[in-house]
Amino acid sequence: MKIHKFDISGHPGETVGDITHRRLRGDIVHGRFKPGQKLKLDLLRKKYDISVTTLRELLSSLTNEGLVTAEGQRGFEVAPISKADLRDLADLRLLLETHALRQSIANGDIEWEAGVVSSHYKLETIERELIAGGDGPVQPWVRHDWDFHFAMIAACDRPNLMRTHSSIFDRFMRYHMIILEFRGEKAKEDHIRLRDLTLARDADAAVELLISHVESGVDHILATGRVP
């Protein structure tokens, strides 16, 4: 059974540590813990109702993912953000996602096409609501943006690539969650064109647009002035 990365409920076979890892990771990615914030073990133990030993193991795992930093005896902190880090993540995301998209376009079947269409429909619905309402919550858009980009590359048949891409995407997404601003009509039009080019199996044009789309996202984040 596939577990959605945003789902914090338990599932058969999962341990308390598994569930807490997903909750803690989600709280960092979604900006509930701020960049540079100290992650005090006693407070986390009470918040997540888990032992300090298990917490140390989870935080060490998140350190390996680049979401947490460890400073010897100073303990753990939420990883900082920076312009250089954002650009680095964007480059790595594109390296993985463009390759996976080409593979997915070459290998995808009708079920894959249906997944692309379905995920885009949900994303576009959210985008229309945000454009019409102006100040709606950005979190649902970020979630459905992930679902759409994941659906486009889901037929690449590269499990290790997909796991690495998912981790990099989360770190990239954290910047969107920190600034909490929707990119507007341009993002919506990009997603429509990405859907159409992907379904038309036009890999070169789809990859070219994907690169422009991600780079525009970086420019949008940096233009807010909220990234040091």
C-alpha atoms as an extended CHARMM CRD file, in Angstrom:
* protein
*
       228  EXT
         1         1  MET       CA              0.0000000000        0.0000000000        0.0000000000  PROA      1               0.0000000000
         2         2  LYS       CA              1.3560000000        3.4150000000       -0.9520000000  PROA      2               0.0000000000
         3         3  ILE       CA              1.4940000000        5.8550000000        1.9650000000  PROA      3               0.0000000000
         4         4  HSD       CA              1.0090000000        9.4600000000        0.9620000000  PROA      4               0.0000000000
         5         5  LYS       CA              3.8810000000       11.6110000000        2.1400000000  PROA      5               0.0000000000
         6         6  PHE       CA              1.4400000000       14.1010000000        3.7090000000  PROA      6               0.0000000000
         7         7  ASP       CA             -0.5000000000       11.4400000000        5.6360000000  PROA      7               0.0000000000
         8         8  ILE       CA              0.4480000000       11.4540000000        9.3390000000  PROA      8               0.0000000000
         9         9  SER       CA             -1.9150000000        8.6470000000       10.4340000000  PROA      9               0.0000000000
        10        10  GLY       CA             -0.6960000000        5.1540000000       11.2130000000  PROA      10              0.0000000000
        11        11  HSD       CA             -0.7970000000        2.1960000000        8.8410000000  PROA      11              0.0000000000
        12        12  PRO       CA             -0.5320000000       -1.5810000000        9.3490000000  PROA      12              0.0000000000
        13        13  GLY       CA              3.0310000000       -2.6640000000       10.0180000000  PROA      13              0.0000000000
        14        14  GLU       CA              4.2830000000        0.7960000000       10.9500000000  PROA      14              0.0000000000
        15        15  THR       CA              6.0140000000        1.4830000000       14.2440000000  PROA      15              0.0000000000
        16        16  VAL       CA              5.5130000000        4.5040000000       16.4730000000  PROA      16              0.0000000000
        17        17  GLY       CA              8.9100000000        5.6640000000       15.2270000000  PROA      17              0.0000000000
        18        18  ASP       CA              7.7540000000        5.4720000000       11.5910000000  PROA      18              0.0000000000
        19        19  ILE       CA              4.6920000000        7.5880000000       12.3070000000  PROA      19              0.0000000000
        20        20  THR       CA              6.6520000000       10.1160000000       14.3700000000  PROA      20              0.0000000000
        21        21  HSD       CA              9.3060000000       10.3830000000       11.6670000000  PROA      21              0.0000000000
        22        22  ARG       CA              6.6320000000       11.3140000000        9.1330000000  PROA      22              0.0000000000
        23        23  ARG       CA              5.0160000000       13.8100000000       11.5240000000  PROA      23              0.0000000000
        24        24  LEU       CA              8.2920000000       15.4770000000       12.4880000000  PROA      24              0.0000000000
        25        25  ARG       CA              9.5040000000       15.5450000000        8.9020000000  PROA      25              0.0000000000
        26        26  GLY       CA              6.1950000000       17.0510000000        7.7950000000  PROA      26              0.0000000000
        27        27  ASP       CA              6.3480000000       19.7240000000       10.4860000000  PROA      27              0.0000000000
        28        28  ILE       CA              9.7820000000       20.7810000000        9.2270000000  PROA      28              0.0000000000
        29        29  VAL       CA              8.9000000000       20.6740000000        5.5180000000  PROA      29              0.0000000000
        30        30  HSD       CA              5.6880000000       22.6300000000        6.1110000000  PROA      30              0.0000000000
        31        31  GLY       CA              7.5120000000       25.3390000000        8.0320000000  PROA      31              0.0000000000
        32        32  ARG       CA              5.9210000000       24.6580000000       11.4180000000  PROA      32              0.0000000000
        33        33  PHE       CA              9.4720000000       24.5680000000       12.7310000000  PROA      33              0.0000000000
        34        34  LYS       CA             11.3840000000       27.5640000000       11.3930000000  PROA      34              0.0000000000
        35        35  PRO       CA             14.8420000000       27.4960000000        9.7770000000  PROA      35              0.0000000000
        36        36  GLY       CA             17.5060000000       27.5980000000       12.4830000000  PROA      36              0.0000000000
        37        37  GLN       CA             15.0400000000       26.7800000000       15.2720000000  PROA      37              0.0000000000
        38        38  LYS       CA             16.4770000000       24.6190000000       18.0470000000  PROA      38              0.0000000000
        39        39  LEU       CA             14.8000000000       21.2250000000       18.3180000000  PROA      39              0.0000000000
        40        40  LYS       CA             14.7520000000       20.6740000000       22.0720000000  PROA      40              0.0000000000
        41        41  LEU       CA             14.4390000000       16.9970000000       22.8990000000  PROA      41              0.0000000000
        42        42  ASP       CA             12.3010000000       17.4540000000       25.9970000000  PROA      42              0.0000000000
        43        43  LEU       CA              9.7180000000       19.5520000000       24.1570000000  PROA      43              0.0000000000
        44        44  LEU       CA              9.6880000000       17.1770000000       21.1840000000  PROA      44              0.0000000000
        45        45  ARG       CA              9.3010000000       14.1910000000       23.4990000000  PROA      45              0.0000000000
        46        46  LYS       CA              6.1320000000       15.7160000000       24.9530000000  PROA      46              0.0000000000
        47        47  LYS       CA              4.8000000000       16.8780000000       21.5790000000  PROA      47              0.0000000000
        48        48  TYR       CA              5.1790000000       13.5110000000       19.8570000000  PROA      48              0.0000000000
        49        49  ASP       CA              4.8780000000       11.2770000000       22.9370000000  PROA      49              0.0000000000
        50        50  ILE       CA              8.0210000000        9.3010000000       22.1490000000  PROA      50              0.0000000000
        51        51  SER       CA             11.2610000000        8.4610000000       23.9410000000  PROA      51              0.0000000000
        52        52  VAL       CA             14.3460000000       10.6780000000       23.7530000000  PROA      52              0.0000000000
        53        53  THR       CA             16.3630000000        7.7540000000       22.3960000000  PROA      53              0.0000000000
        54        54  THR       CA             13.9870000000        7.3010000000       19.4700000000  PROA      54              0.0000000000
        55        55  LEU       CA             13.9060000000       11.0490000000       18.9060000000  PROA      55              0.0000000000
        56        56  ARG       CA             17.6810000000       11.1610000000       18.6130000000  PROA      56              0.0000000000
        57        57  GLU       CA             17.5360000000        8.4000000000       16.0110000000  PROA      57              0.0000000000
        58        58  LEU       CA             14.8510000000       10.2470000000       14.0220000000  PROA      58              0.0000000000
        59        59  LEU       CA             16.7130000000       13.5550000000       14.1580000000  PROA      59              0.0000000000
        60        60  SER       CA             19.9100000000       11.8480000000       13.0230000000  PROA      60              0.0000000000
        61        61  SER       CA             17.9870000000       10.4240000000       10.0700000000  PROA      61              0.0000000000
        62        62  LEU       CA             16.6260000000       13.8710000000        9.2110000000  PROA      62              0.0000000000
        63        63  THR       CA             20.1610000000       15.2420000000        9.4750000000  PROA      63              0.0000000000
        64        64  ASN       CA             21.2170000000       12.7970000000        6.7710000000  PROA      64              0.0000000000
        65        65  GLU       CA             18.3560000000       14.1130000000        4.6190000000  PROA      65              0.0000000000
        66        66  GLY       CA             19.4850000000       17.7230000000        5.0080000000  PROA      66              0.0000000000
        67        67  LEU       CA             16.4070000000       18.8670000000        6.9330000000  PROA      67              0.0000000000
        68        68  VAL       CA             18.1360000000       19.0610000000       10.3310000000  PROA      68              0.0000000000
        69        69  THR       CA             21.6420000000       20.0480000000       11.4060000000  PROA      69              0.0000000000
        70        70  ALA       CA             23.5370000000       18.5680000000       14.3530000000  PROA      70              0.0000000000
        71        71  GLU       CA             26.1060000000       20.6510000000       16.2260000000  PROA      71              0.0000000000
        72        72  GLY       CA             27.8610000000       18.2860000000       18.6330000000  PROA      72              0.0000000000
        73        73  GLN       CA             26.8730000000       19.0860000000       22.1870000000  PROA      73              0.0000000000
        74        74  ARG       CA             24.6460000000       21.9500000000       21.0240000000  PROA      74              0.0000000000
        75        75  GLY       CA             22.0080000000       19.5050000000       19.8490000000  PROA      75              0.0000000000
        76        76  PHE       CA             19.7900000000       19.6600000000       16.7820000000  PROA      76              0.0000000000
        77        77  GLU       CA             18.4360000000       22.5770000000       14.7740000000  PROA      77              0.0000000000
        78        78  VAL       CA             16.1800000000       22.9170000000       11.7450000000  PROA      78              0.0000000000
        79        79  ALA       CA             18.3660000000       23.2910000000        8.6720000000  PROA      79              0.0000000000
        80        80  PRO       CA             18.8330000000       26.9180000000        7.5810000000  PROA      80              0.0000000000
        81        81  ILE       CA             17.7640000000       28.2700000000        4.2070000000  PROA      81              0.0000000000
        82        82  SER       CA             19.7840000000       30.2500000000        1.6880000000  PROA      82              0.0000000000
        83        83  LYS       CA             19.7750000000       31.3670000000       -1.9290000000  PROA      83              0.0000000000
        84        84  ALA       CA             22.6480000000       29.0120000000       -2.7220000000  PROA      84              0.0000000000
        85        85  ASP       CA             20.8630000000       26.0450000000       -1.1290000000  PROA      85              0.0000000000
        86        86  LEU       CA             17.6580000000       26.7670000000       -3.0520000000  PROA      86              0.0000000000
        87        87  ARG       CA             19.4930000000       26.9500000000       -6.3820000000  PROA      87              0.0000000000
        88        88  ASP       CA             21.4070000000       23.7800000000       -5.5700000000  PROA      88              0.0000000000
        89        89  LEU       CA             18.1690000000       21.9340000000       -4.7610000000  PROA      89              0.0000000000
        90        90  ALA       CA             16.5440000000       23.2170000000       -7.9580000000  PROA      90              0.0000000000
        91        91  ASP       CA             19.4700000000       21.9720000000      -10.0490000000  PROA      91              0.0000000000
        92        92  LEU       CA             19.3970000000       18.5400000000       -8.4170000000  PROA      92              0.0000000000
        93        93  ARG       CA             15.6160000000       18.3220000000       -8.6980000000  PROA      93              0.0000000000
        94        94  LEU       CA             15.8220000000       19.0940000000      -12.4150000000  PROA      94              0.0000000000
        95        95  LEU       CA             18.6220000000       16.5870000000      -12.9670000000  PROA      95              0.0000000000
        96        96  LEU       CA             16.4530000000       13.8360000000      -11.5060000000  PROA      96              0.0000000000
        97        97  GLU       CA             13.0250000000       14.9680000000      -12.6780000000  PROA      97              0.0000000000
        98        98  THR       CA             13.9010000000       15.6260000000      -16.3160000000  PROA      98              0.0000000000
        99        99  HSD       CA             15.5040000000       12.1840000000      -16.6450000000  PROA      99              0.0000000000
       100       100  ALA       CA             12.5410000000       10.5330000000      -14.9230000000  PROA      100             0.0000000000
       101       101  LEU       CA             10.0920000000       12.4510000000      -17.1180000000  PROA      101             0.0000000000
       102       102  ARG       CA             11.7820000000       11.2340000000      -20.3080000000  PROA      102             0.0000000000
       103       103  GLN       CA             11.6980000000        7.6540000000      -19.0380000000  PROA      103             0.0000000000
       104       104  SER       CA              8.0760000000        7.9850000000      -17.9440000000  PROA      104             0.0000000000
       105       105  ILE       CA              6.9620000000        9.3950000000      -21.3020000000  PROA      105             0.0000000000
       106       106  ALA       CA              8.7010000000        6.5000000000      -23.0550000000  PROA      106             0.0000000000
       107       107  ASN       CA              7.2680000000        3.8060000000      -20.7680000000  PROA      107             0.0000000000
       108       108  GLY       CA              3.9080000000        5.1180000000      -19.5440000000  PROA      108             0.0000000000
       109       109  ASP       CA              0.6910000000        3.2120000000      -20.2390000000  PROA      109             0.0000000000
       110       110  ILE       CA             -2.9610000000        4.2240000000      -20.1380000000  PROA      110             0.0000000000
       111       111  GLU       CA             -3.0830000000        3.9360000000      -16.3330000000  PROA      111             0.0000000000
       112       112  TRP       CA             -0.1760000000        6.3500000000      -16.1030000000  PROA      112             0.0000000000
       113       113  GLU       CA             -1.9550000000        8.7590000000      -18.4680000000  PROA      113             0.0000000000
       114       114  ALA       CA             -5.0780000000        8.5630000000      -16.2960000000  PROA      114             0.0000000000
       115       115  GLY       CA             -2.9950000000        9.3760000000      -13.2220000000  PROA      115             0.0000000000
       116       116  VAL       CA             -1.5190000000       12.4510000000      -14.9250000000  PROA      116             0.0000000000
       117       117  VAL       CA             -4.9660000000       13.6780000000      -15.9510000000  PROA      117             0.0000000000
       118       118  SER       CA             -6.5130000000       13.0300000000      -12.5330000000  PROA      118             0.0000000000
       119       119  SER       CA             -3.7320000000       14.6980000000      -10.5590000000  PROA      119             0.0000000000
       120       120  HSD       CA             -3.7460000000       17.7040000000      -12.8620000000  PROA      120             0.0000000000
       121       121  TYR       CA             -7.5120000000       18.0980000000      -12.5500000000  PROA      121             0.0000000000
       122       122  LYS       CA             -7.1910000000       18.3580000000       -8.7610000000  PROA      122             0.0000000000
       123       123  LEU       CA             -4.2640000000       20.7600000000       -9.0330000000  PROA      123             0.0000000000
       124       124  GLU       CA             -6.0130000000       23.0050000000      -11.5520000000  PROA      124             0.0000000000
       125       125  THR       CA             -9.1300000000       23.1250000000       -9.3730000000  PROA      125             0.0000000000
       126       126  ILE       CA             -7.0410000000       24.4220000000       -6.4620000000  PROA      126             0.0000000000
       127       127  GLU       CA             -5.2410000000       26.8930000000       -8.7300000000  PROA      127             0.0000000000
       128       128  ARG       CA             -8.4940000000       28.3160000000      -10.1010000000  PROA      128             0.0000000000
       129       129  GLU       CA             -9.7790000000       28.7940000000       -6.5590000000  PROA      129             0.0000000000
       130       130  LEU       CA             -6.5790000000       30.5610000000       -5.5000000000  PROA      130             0.0000000000
       131       131  ILE       CA             -6.6230000000       32.8370000000       -8.5320000000  PROA      131             0.0000000000
       132       132  ALA       CA            -10.3030000000       33.6770000000       -7.9920000000  PROA      132             0.0000000000
       133       133  GLY       CA             -9.9980000000       34.1760000000       -4.2350000000  PROA      133             0.0000000000
       134       134  GLY       CA             -6.5820000000       35.7640000000       -4.0730000000  PROA      134             0.0000000000
       135       135  ASP       CA             -5.6300000000       34.9160000000       -0.4850000000  PROA      135             0.0000000000
       136       136  GLY       CA             -6.5790000000       31.2740000000       -0.0800000000  PROA      136             0.0000000000
       137       137  PRO       CA             -4.3180000000       28.8250000000        1.7880000000  PROA      137             0.0000000000
       138       138  VAL       CA             -1.2560000000       27.7600000000       -0.1760000000  PROA      138             0.0000000000
       139       139  GLN       CA             -0.7270000000       24.4020000000        1.5410000000  PROA      139             0.0000000000
       140       140  PRO       CA             -3.2910000000       22.4660000000       -0.5780000000  PROA      140             0.0000000000
       141       141  TRP       CA             -1.6900000000       23.8290000000       -3.7310000000  PROA      141             0.0000000000
       142       142  VAL       CA              1.7630000000       22.6370000000       -2.6410000000  PROA      142             0.0000000000
       143       143  ARG       CA              0.3650000000       19.1710000000       -1.9260000000  PROA      143             0.0000000000
       144       144  HSD       CA             -1.3670000000       18.8640000000       -5.3050000000  PROA      144             0.0000000000
       145       145  ASP       CA              1.6340000000       20.3540000000       -7.0810000000  PROA      145             0.0000000000
       146       146  TRP       CA              3.6880000000       17.4680000000       -5.6800000000  PROA      146             0.0000000000
       147       147  ASP       CA              1.0270000000       14.9340000000       -6.7130000000  PROA      147             0.0000000000
       148       148  PHE       CA              1.0220000000       16.2250000000      -10.3010000000  PROA      148             0.0000000000
       149       149  HSD       CA              4.7960000000       16.2660000000      -10.6900000000  PROA      149             0.0000000000
       150       150  PHE       CA              4.9820000000       12.8050000000       -9.1230000000  PROA      150             0.0000000000
       151       151  ALA       CA              2.2890000000       11.4890000000      -11.4760000000  PROA      151             0.0000000000
       152       152  MET       CA              4.1920000000       12.7020000000      -14.5470000000  PROA      152             0.0000000000
       153       153  ILE       CA              7.2980000000       10.7230000000      -13.6010000000  PROA      153             0.0000000000
       154       154  ALA       CA              5.5660000000        7.7550000000      -11.9760000000  PROA      154             0.0000000000
       155       155  ALA       CA              6.1540000000        5.4440000000      -14.9830000000  PROA      155             0.0000000000
       156       156  CYS       CA              9.9210000000        5.9010000000      -15.0540000000  PROA      156             0.0000000000
       157       157  ASP       CA             10.4720000000        2.5320000000      -13.3030000000  PROA      157             0.0000000000
       158       158  ARG       CA             13.4210000000        3.8380000000      -11.2780000000  PROA      158             0.0000000000
       159       159  PRO       CA             12.5740000000        3.2860000000       -7.5670000000  PROA      159             0.0000000000
       160       160  ASN       CA             15.8670000000        4.6460000000       -6.2190000000  PROA      160             0.0000000000
       161       161  LEU       CA             15.6000000000        7.7350000000       -8.3990000000  PROA      161             0.0000000000
       162       162  MET       CA             12.0310000000        8.3050000000       -7.2240000000  PROA      162             0.0000000000
       163       163  ARG       CA             12.9890000000        8.0770000000       -3.5510000000  PROA      163             0.0000000000
       164       164  THR       CA             15.8610000000       10.5120000000       -4.0060000000  PROA      164             0.0000000000
       165       165  HSD       CA             13.6730000000       12.8730000000       -6.0430000000  PROA      165             0.0000000000
       166       166  SER       CA             10.9720000000       12.8030000000       -3.3540000000  PROA      166             0.0000000000
       167       167  SER       CA             13.4850000000       13.8470000000       -0.6880000000  PROA      167             0.0000000000
       168       168  ILE       CA             14.9020000000       16.6610000000       -2.8330000000  PROA      168             0.0000000000
       169       169  PHE       CA             11.3980000000       17.8250000000       -3.7940000000  PROA      169             0.0000000000
       170       170  ASP       CA             10.4850000000       18.0970000000       -0.0920000000  PROA      170             0.0000000000
       171       171  ARG       CA             13.5020000000       20.2660000000        0.6330000000  PROA      171             0.0000000000
       172       172  PHE       CA             12.6620000000       22.4470000000       -2.3710000000  PROA      172             0.0000000000
       173       173  MET       CA              9.0080000000       22.5620000000       -1.3190000000  PROA      173             0.0000000000
       174       174  ARG       CA             10.0100000000       23.7930000000        2.1530000000  PROA      174             0.0000000000
       175       175  TYR       CA             10.9210000000       27.1240000000        0.5840000000  PROA      175             0.0000000000
       176       176  HSD       CA              7.4020000000       27.4600000000       -0.8660000000  PROA      176             0.0000000000
       177       177  MET       CA              5.9220000000       26.6400000000        2.5360000000  PROA      177             0.0000000000
       178       178  ILE       CA              8.0800000000       29.2720000000        4.2050000000  PROA      178             0.0000000000
       179       179  ILE       CA              7.0750000000       32.0990000000        1.8640000000  PROA      179             0.0000000000
       180       180  LEU       CA              3.4550000000       30.8650000000        1.4980000000  PROA      180             0.0000000000
       181       181  GLU       CA              2.7600000000       32.6000000000       -1.8050000000  PROA      181             0.0000000000
       182       182  PHE       CA              1.0140000000       31.0820000000       -4.8040000000  PROA      182             0.0000000000
       183       183  ARG       CA              2.7550000000       31.7330000000       -8.1190000000  PROA      183             0.0000000000
       184       184  GLY       CA             -0.4840000000       32.6420000000       -9.9040000000  PROA      184             0.0000000000
       185       185  GLU       CA             -1.6450000000       32.3220000000      -13.5030000000  PROA      185             0.0000000000
       186       186  LYS       CA              1.8310000000       31.5430000000      -14.8730000000  PROA      186             0.0000000000
       187       187  ALA       CA              2.1200000000       28.3850000000      -12.7680000000  PROA      187             0.0000000000
       188       188  LYS       CA             -1.3850000000       27.3210000000      -13.7540000000  PROA      188             0.0000000000
       189       189  GLU       CA             -0.6470000000       27.7370000000      -17.4760000000  PROA      189             0.0000000000
       190       190  ASP       CA              2.6650000000       25.8940000000      -17.1210000000  PROA      190             0.0000000000
       191       191  HSD       CA              0.9040000000       22.9340000000      -15.5400000000  PROA      191             0.0000000000
       192       192  ILE       CA             -1.6830000000       22.7710000000      -18.3280000000  PROA      192             0.0000000000
       193       193  ARG       CA              1.0530000000       22.7730000000      -20.9580000000  PROA      193             0.0000000000
       194       194  LEU       CA              3.1040000000       20.2190000000      -19.0290000000  PROA      194             0.0000000000
       195       195  ARG       CA              0.0950000000       17.9110000000      -18.8860000000  PROA      195             0.0000000000
       196       196  ASP       CA             -0.5750000000       18.2730000000      -22.6190000000  PROA      196             0.0000000000
       197       197  LEU       CA              3.0490000000       17.8450000000      -23.7070000000  PROA      197             0.0000000000
       198       198  THR       CA              3.4990000000       14.8360000000      -21.4560000000  PROA      198             0.0000000000
       199       199  LEU       CA              0.3710000000       13.1270000000      -22.7510000000  PROA      199             0.0000000000
       200       200  ALA       CA              1.4000000000       13.9560000000      -26.3210000000  PROA      200             0.0000000000
       201       201  ARG       CA              4.7180000000       12.1520000000      -25.5890000000  PROA      201             0.0000000000
       202       202  ASP       CA              6.7010000000       15.2320000000      -26.6330000000  PROA      202             0.0000000000
       203       203  ALA       CA              9.6260000000       14.6290000000      -24.2740000000  PROA      203             0.0000000000
       204       204  ASP       CA             11.9070000000       17.3980000000      -25.5520000000  PROA      204             0.0000000000
       205       205  ALA       CA              9.2660000000       20.1190000000      -25.2430000000  PROA      205             0.0000000000
       206       206  ALA       CA              8.0300000000       18.7970000000      -21.8850000000  PROA      206             0.0000000000
       207       207  VAL       CA             11.5530000000       18.7840000000      -20.4360000000  PROA      207             0.0000000000
       208       208  GLU       CA             12.2430000000       22.2870000000      -21.7680000000  PROA      208             0.0000000000
       209       209  LEU       CA              9.0730000000       23.5920000000      -20.1380000000  PROA      209             0.0000000000
       210       210  LEU       CA              9.7790000000       21.7430000000      -16.8790000000  PROA      210             0.0000000000
       211       211  ILE       CA             13.1800000000       23.4290000000      -16.6350000000  PROA      211             0.0000000000
       212       212  SER       CA             11.6430000000       26.8570000000      -17.2410000000  PROA      212             0.0000000000
       213       213  HSD       CA              8.8590000000       26.0920000000      -14.7410000000  PROA      213             0.0000000000
       214       214  VAL       CA             11.1960000000       25.1590000000      -11.9090000000  PROA      214             0.0000000000
       215       215  GLU       CA             13.5550000000       28.0670000000      -12.6040000000  PROA      215             0.0000000000
       216       216  SER       CA             10.5610000000       30.4390000000      -12.5380000000  PROA      216             0.0000000000
       217       217  GLY       CA              9.6480000000       28.9990000000       -9.1430000000  PROA      217             0.0000000000
       218       218  VAL       CA             13.1260000000       29.7920000000       -7.8460000000  PROA      218             0.0000000000
       219       219  ASP       CA             12.8840000000       33.3430000000       -9.1880000000  PROA      219             0.0000000000
       220       220  HSD       CA              9.4760000000       33.7730000000       -7.5260000000  PROA      220             0.0000000000
       221       221  ILE       CA             10.7640000000       32.6070000000       -4.1400000000  PROA      221             0.0000000000
       222       222  LEU       CA             13.8500000000       34.8200000000       -4.2900000000  PROA      222             0.0000000000
       223       223  ALA       CA             11.8070000000       37.8450000000       -5.3980000000  PROA      223             0.0000000000
       224       224  THR       CA              9.9620000000       37.8000000000       -2.0560000000  PROA      224             0.0000000000
       225       225  GLY       CA             13.1810000000       38.7870000000       -0.2970000000  PROA      225             0.0000000000
       226       226  ARG       CA             12.5410000000       36.2390000000        2.4570000000  PROA      226             0.0000000000
       227       227  VAL       CA             15.4820000000       33.9730000000        1.6730000000  PROA      227             0.0000000000
       228       228  PRO       CA             18.8140000000       35.1950000000        3.0710000000  PROA      228             0.0000000000
